[in-house]
Amino acid sequence: PQVPVPPYNSTQHPTRRVSISDPADLTVRVIEYTKKRANPDDETSVVRQITEFRVKKDVVTSNSSVLAMLLRSPGFDVPNEQVVELKEDSGWSLEVWLGVLHEKPTDSSYLVPLAELWNVVSAGDKYSMDIKKLTTWFAVWYGSQNVKKLDARQLLFPCWAFDHARGFLSATKTLVYESTRHITEHNPSTHYQLHLPGRIIQQLNAAKGRLRTILHRDLFEPIDPLLREANCPCKAETVFSYQKALMVIDVWPLNDVAFNTPMSKILDRLDGFTYKAQQHACPPCSEPLGHAVEAAESHTRNYFDGLCLDCMDKQKPKTGDEDTDYVLHNKLRQWDLGCRVRHGEPSWYFSFMGRKEKRNIA
């Protein structure tokens, strides 16, 4: 925040004006630059856009201790007009905040691009505004998006920051099933301090690895007894033909295939599995292995629902406190009890293990 200044010369710099409140007794002027200024006197940054918001002073001061302190500083003794100038902020981000704080969000605030949300979060942090006040606004914004066309890596942080449980569940599930190699988040802004806790990314990659383990176990299960116990002459041909059929559709060996292929694509390939038992095979070797493959595909596809923000929140224990949650989770078996989204045990487990640990052991 800068020292209050007289109204800006709008003839020199075209200004976009937004009326948030009528009547209003304060103008918040946001000056955006083409690049971040090295210091307050840096003249190499060109003004990109100026936005002026007409607002109520008492609404601003009651929701931002930083702006309240600024408005109490010397220079605000003009009886009819007050202007506060904010530099290096985003006009769009302040439009979101000021509209919501006045309980009059503008229609255009719901048109902000995904990348702008980092500026919204940053502005709240910079001016000490409660981000919880934006949860309803974000829910409306999210509902207006074609989420399938958005990068799930970019959706992670905003859904987490704005506490949007359904969006976070969806984005995390998408990344676990659609990612190749290591899952990461993507921050398109220069606010590099705004990112998920590392434990969340850790749990996403753990869930992704678990899918591979589940599928490998289920696909190997039909031939496991043949390798361990069978003594028929046809067992070798059966084991070979089954694995060959999986190789034909580029699913086997699974560890090699999964290294560069998302799990969703591997599961889709299983729909093309075809296998025919030997003509004179014994009963164990004549089993219709296609059923086992279908079961493996279904089990893996429905295994993980995504991470649950409520299960990750240690302030929302399910059994009394976070410690009894840890001890009693297998007895409780109501994995989404009290959650805003429905999910099964794997989602509960990976979400619970992604909780922030308390520092003191005893």
N, C-alpha and C positions, 0 to 999 in steps of 0.2 A: 504493500500500500504506500501511496505517495502523499505528500502534503496537499491539502485542498487547494485547488486553483480556480481561477475564473472560468466561465464557459469557453469551450474550445472554439477556435475559428472554423466554423463549418464550411465557409466558402473556400478555405484552403484545403481542407480534408473533408470530402463528402461523408456524411454521417447517417447511419441507420438508426432510427428512433423507434423505440418500442414502449408502448404505454402498458405498464403492468397494473397500475392503480390510478383511478380517477375518482376523487381528487388525489393529488400527490404533492409531497413537500420536499422531495429529494430527487436529484438526478445522479445516477451511477453511470459514469462514463468509462467504458472499457476500450483501451487502445491496444490493438494487436499489431505485432511487428512481423516482418518476413523472416526474422531469425532472432534468437535470444540475444539480448544485449549483454555486452561484457560488463558494463557498469551503467549507472543512471545517466551519465553524460555521453554515452556511446551514440554517435550520430550516423554510424554506418548501417544501422538497421532501419529499413524503410517501413513506414506505417502501412500496414496492409488493409486494416479495417478499423473503423470506429463505430461503436454501438453505444447509444445512450438509452438508459432505462428510467422511466418515471415511476417512482415507488414511494411508499410510505416510510418515513424515517423510523418510526417506532417499531415497525415490523422487522426492518433490517437490524436495528440495534438489539432487539430482544432475541434474535436468532444468531447473531455473530458478535462475540465479544471483541474480536479484532476490529471489525468495522465500527463497533460502538466506541471503542477507544479512539479510533481515528476521527470519528465525528465529534468527539469532545475536545479535540485538539484546537489550538488557536487558528482563527481564520474562518470559523463558521459563525460570524456575527452579522451576516447580511440578512436583513429581516424577511425578505420575500423569496429568496432562492438559495439553495445549498447544492453544491456539486462535489462529489467525491470522484477522483480519477484513479483508476486501477490500470496499471500497465503490465504487459506481458501475461495477461489472462486471455481467456477465450470468451468472446461475446456469446457464443452459443452456450457455453457452460454456465455463465452467469444468468442467461435467460432461463435455463432450466431451474436453477436455484431460486432466483427471485420470483419466478412464477409460482413455484410450489410453496414457497414461504408465505406468499400472499394468498394462497389457496386459489390461484387463478393461472394454472399452467397454460402457456400459449399453445396453439395448435402446432406451430412450427417447432416447438421443443420436442415433439414426438418424431420429428424428421431428422434428428441428429444422427449422423453416421456412427457406426460401431466404434470407430477409432476415436471419436470425440468423447467417449465415456471416461477415458483416462483423465481428460481435462476437467470433467465434472467432478470426479473423485478428488482430484488434486485441488480444485477450488474449495471444496468443502474442508479439506485438511488445512489449507492455507489460511482460511478465514474462520476456522473453528465453528463450522456449521455441522449439525448432526445429520449424518448420512442416512440414518434410519427414516428421516422425513421424506426420503426419495424412494422408499420401497414401492409405494403404490404407483408413483410415476413410472418407475422402471418396469413394473409389471405390465402397465399399459403399453409402454414402448416395446417391450419384448413381444407382447401379443400382436403387435402390428407388423412384426418382421416375418419375412420368409426365412425362418431359421435354417432350413436345409441348405440355403445358399450362402450362409455365413460360415466363417472359419471357426470351428469349435474350439481351436486353440485360443482364439481371441475372445470367445464368449466366457471362458473359464473365470477370468478375474472379475469382469463386471457382474456375473451372476453370483459370485462369492461375495463381492463387496456390497452389492445391493440386496443380499440375502434372498435371492430368488431360487427357492428350493427346486422347483420343477425344471427350470432352465439349467441349473447346475447338474441335476441328475441326468438330464438329456445330453448335455455337453460331455460329461465324463463318460457316459456309456458309449457315445459316438467315438470318442478318442480311443477307448479300450478296444473296440471292435474294428475301427477303421484305420488305426495307425500302423505303420511299419516302423520297426526299430524303436528307439526310445521316445516316449511321449514327453512333449515339452509344451509350455504355454507360449503365446506370442503377444508381445507388447508392441503395438505400432507407434507408440508415442516416445517422447524423450523423458517421460517421468519414470525413469528406470527403478525408482524406489517402490513403485506400485506393482506388486506381484504377489502370487500365492505363497503361502508358507511352503517350504521345501518338502515337508512331510506329505502334503497332498499329492504332489507330483510323484513322490516315492510310492504312495499307495496305488496310484493309477498304473504305474509300471508293474507293481506287484500283482494287481488284478489282471493285467494283460498277460503276464507270465503264467498265472493260474489257469487261464483259458486254454493255453497250449498244453498244460499238464493234464487238464480234464479231458480234452479231446484225444490226446495221445493214449491215455489210459483206456478210454472207452473204445477206441478203434483197435487197440491191441487185445482187448478182453476176449473176442471171439476165438482167437487162435492161441491164447495162453494155455488152455487145458490141453490142446493138441501137443504143444511143445513140452509140457510138463509130464503128461500122463499117458497119452495115446501110444499104442504100439501097433496100430494098423499100418499096412503098406501104403495107404493113400494119404497119410497125414502130410508127407513132404510136399506132394503136389498141391494139396489144399492150402497149406501155409504159403507156398510160393504164389499160387494163382490169386489168392486174396490180396497179398501185398502188391502184386503186379497190377491188379485192377485199381488199386489206390494210386499207384505210380502213373498209370495211364491218364488219370484225371488231374495229375500234378498236385497230389495231396501228400504223398509219401516219398521219402522219409520226412515226417512232419517237422522236425527241428530244422532241417535245411530249408524246407519250403517256407516256414513261418518267419524266417530271418528277413525275407524281403516281401512278404505277402501279408496283407491285413487279414485278421481272422474272419471277418465277414466274407471275404472273397473265397477263402478256403472252404467255409461252410457252404457257400453257393456251389462250389465245385462238387461237393458230395452229392448234390442232386443228380449228377451225371454218373454216379457209381453203378456199374453193372457187373454181375458175377454169376457164373453158372457152375454148379458143382459137377464133379466127374460123374460120368454115366453110371459106373458101378461102385461108387464110393460107399463106405460104411455109414451107418446112421449119424454119428457125430460129424463126419466130414460132409454130410449131405444137408446140414443145417442151412436155411436161407439167410446167408450173412448180410443180405441187403437190409433186413430188419434191424440188425445190430448197428449198421452204419446210420440208418435213419434215426435211431435212438440216440446215438452219439452226437449227431448233428443238432437234434432238438435240445438235448441236455446242455450242450455248449452254448447254443444260441440264446437260451433263456436263463443261463446261469447268473449273469451279472446285470443288475438294473441300473447301475451308476452309483455315484457317491451321494449320500444323504447329508445335507447340511445340519439337520436336526440331530442325527446320530453323531455327528462330528462335534457338536456343541456340548461341552462338559457341563454347561449351565442347565442342560435339560436331561438330567439322569432319568433312567427308566425304573430303577429299583430303590431309590433313596439317595444314592450318591454315586460318583464315578467309580469308586472302589468296589461297591457291591455289584455295579453293572459288570465289571470285569470278571468277578467271581461267579455271578449267577446267570451269565448270558445263555449258557446251554440249557438251564432249567426254565428260564423265562419263555424262550422260543416264540415270543411275539415281537418279531424283528422290527416292525414298523409302528409299534405302539406309540401313539402321541406324535407321529411324524406327519408332515404335510403332504408327503408322497408315499405311495405304496412300493414296497420292495421286499426282497427275501433276505435270507441269512447272509449270503456272500456280501451283499451291499452293506448290511449292518456291520459285518466283521471288518471290511476294509475301511469303512467310515469311522468306526469306533477306534481302530488302530491308528487312524489319522488325527485323533484328538491331540491337542496340545498337552503335554505332560506337565504335571506340577514339578517344581524344582526340588522341593524338600522330600527326601525319601522317607524320613520318619519324623 
